[in-house]
Amino acid sequence: MKNLVTTFFILIFSFTFAQEDGIKFDQSSFKELLAKAKKEKKLLFIDAYAVWCGPCKMMDRNVFTQKSVGDYFNKSFISSRIDMEKGEGREIAQKFSVRSYPTYLFLNGDGEMVSQNYGYMEPGLFLSMAQDVNAGNSKGGSMKDRFAKGESSPEFLMNIMKLNSTSDFEFAKKASEKYFAGKKASEPLTKEEVGFLFFFIKSSKDANFKYLVNKKSEIIQFLPEESYTEYKNQILLSDIIETAIDTKNNRIDDAKFMAAAEPLVGKEVAEKKLNQIKLGYFEQNANYAEYEKTALEYYKNPDLFEPNEILKAAWIFSEHIKEKSSLKKAAEWAEKSVMRGETSENTYILAKIYFLTGNKDLAKNFAELSNSLAKQTGKDTKLSDELLNQIKN
C-alpha cells in the first residue's frame, strides 16, 4: 500500500513539474491578453484549438510541456490557449480566418496578425517557427532575412519549406529550389523530399522540374511509375494549355493544343485533358454556350464517368442552360448519380431539371425526397422548399 501511495505521488509531482517546465498559458480575456502583450512589448501567442482535435491534444501533451519550449515561450511571448468553438474563441476564429486545428496565431499588442501557422509540429520545428516569428527582437533576423543573406543549410531550407508552404508559397518554393540544387548526388532522396518536390513544381519552367526528370529512377522507389509519368505529363500539359488559350475571345484553340499535346501523351489522353480544361475554363469565364457544347460531347457516354463529375455538369446545366434537349441529357447524368445513392443534393438537381423540362410530377416527387433527406441529415431545405413552391404554382 505504501508503495502504491509513493508511486501515486511521484506521478502527481512528475505531471506538475512537467506542466511547470512547459508553456505557462494565461487564461485572461482576449482584451486583457492584448493589453499585457502591449505593456510588456511582446507578441501574443494563441494556440487556437478545438476539444475534438487529435493533433491539438498531441501538441498539448508532447510539445507544450517541453522545458526548452516553455523556457523560450515564457520569456518571449504572452501565451494563451483558446477553444475556437466556444465563447470569444468563435469571434477570434472568424476574425483571423481560423479554419483548421491547431492554428498558431501571433498577434501584436494592437491585435494585428504577425504570423499564422498550422498543424502538429515536433518540438524542434515548433521552436524554430516561434523563433523566426520573434526574430524582430533577435540578432539573427527572420527566415527571409537569413535566406536573403545566403544562409542555405539543408536543415534551414527544409524548415522554410515546412513552415511556409501554405502561408508563403513563393518563399517556400524558392527555398525548395535552393535545397534541391544543393543536394549532393550521392545522397538518396527521402519520401519527405519527394513530397516537397512534387508540391512545389507548378510548371516545366520551374527549376525543380529538371531535377524531377533526372531523378526519376529514385522517385519511382516511392510511388508507381505510372503515377510519376502522369504527374510529369500534367505539368507539361498545363504549360501547353497556356499557349492555346485565347483570352481575348474566351476560347481555347483545340488544334494548337492537340498539335503539342498528342505527341507527348497520345491522342486519347490529350483529348481527355483538353475537354477537362475547356469545361473548367468555360465555367470560370461564364461562357456557358461553349460549356454546354463541350459537356454534351464529352459526357455523351455518362457510364464512363464518376457520378459526382457528371452531377456537377448537370447542376451547371440546371442553372444556366435553357435548351430542353440539353437539359434532358443533363437529367440522364443526374439520374446516374441518384442511382448510385440518393442524397439531398442529387435528388434536388434531378427534381429541378425535371421541372425545367416540364415533368412536374417527377419534379415534385424528387423535390419532396430531397427535402426529406435534407431534414434527416440536418441540412438546409431552402432550395427544395423554393422548388416545391414553384412546382405548386
Buried (B, 14 or more C-beta within 10 A) or exposed (E): EEEEEEEEEEEEEEEEEBBEBBBBBBEEEBEEBBBBBBEEEBBBBBBBBBEEBEBBBBBBEBBBBBEEBBBBBBEBBBBBBBBBBEEEBBEBBEEBEBEEBBBBBBBBBEBEEBBBBBEBBEBBBBBBBBBBBBBEEEEEBBBBEBBEEEBBEBEBBBBBBBBBBEEBEEBBBBBBBBBBEEBEEEEEBEEEBBEBBBBBBBEBEBBBBEBBEEBEEEBBEBBEEEEBEEBBBEBBBBBBBEEBBEEEEBBBBEEBBBEBBBEEBEEEBBBEBBBBBBBEBBBEBEBBEBBBBBBBEBBEEBEEBEBEBBBBBBBBBBEEBEEEEBBBBBBBBBBBBBEEEBBBBBBBBBBBBBBBBEBBEBBBBBBBBBBBBBEEEEBEBEBBBEBBEEBEE
